Amino acid sequence: MTVAATNAKAGPYVCDGGQDTFPFHFPVLEASHVAVYLGSGDTESRVSGGYSVNLDENGGGSVVFAT
């Protein structure tokens, strides 16, 4: 199996306070392989909780925030 040399990325998404589900369209083997970041550029920081990752059978999935 070939492993990608670069990280796949979805977004950026603009959060409007109403949307809580954000899709991604690249294959992921395990939910723990997904990292979520807020902000951009110099203000980007990794989120440590408050969300779940749902994986689709055919690749891709979504990140769902609790609030």
Summary of the structure (lengths in Angstrom):
residues: 67
radius of gyration: 12.5
end to end distance: 37.3
largest distance: 39.8
contacts: 106
relative contact order: 0.28
helix: 9%
strand: 27%
